Amino acid sequence: MYAVIQTGGKQYRVAPGETLRIETLAAEAGQVIELDRVLMIASEEGNRVGRPFIEGGKVTATVTAHGRHPKIRIIKFRRRKHHMKQMGHRQNYTEIRIDGISG
């Protein structure tokens, strides 16, 4: 059994027991959250696809940690012009463990 959920403007394929990193959520580590924007649920009985979301569908997950991704380097460079600009970016994330899928 697996589901496709939407959170943080992105879509993820999740299954019970998986751990994944999503955009930052306002939840403490160890807190149980419910993700109700379920786009699709696939099980042994068949597939259910929402329009756009499944009515009553939800995925329960536990927040395991918060952190930051590795740094991404951004370099703007103009050849022969003595011009170079460097920047860096680290995106925050929330790591969750999927506990169950219902709907």
Secondary structure, DSSP 8 states (H G I E B T S, - for coil): -EEEEEETTEEEEE-TT-EEEES--S--TT-EEEE--EEEEE-SS-EEE-SSS-TT-EEEEEEEEEEE---EEEEEEETTTTEEEEEEE--EEEEEEEEEEE-
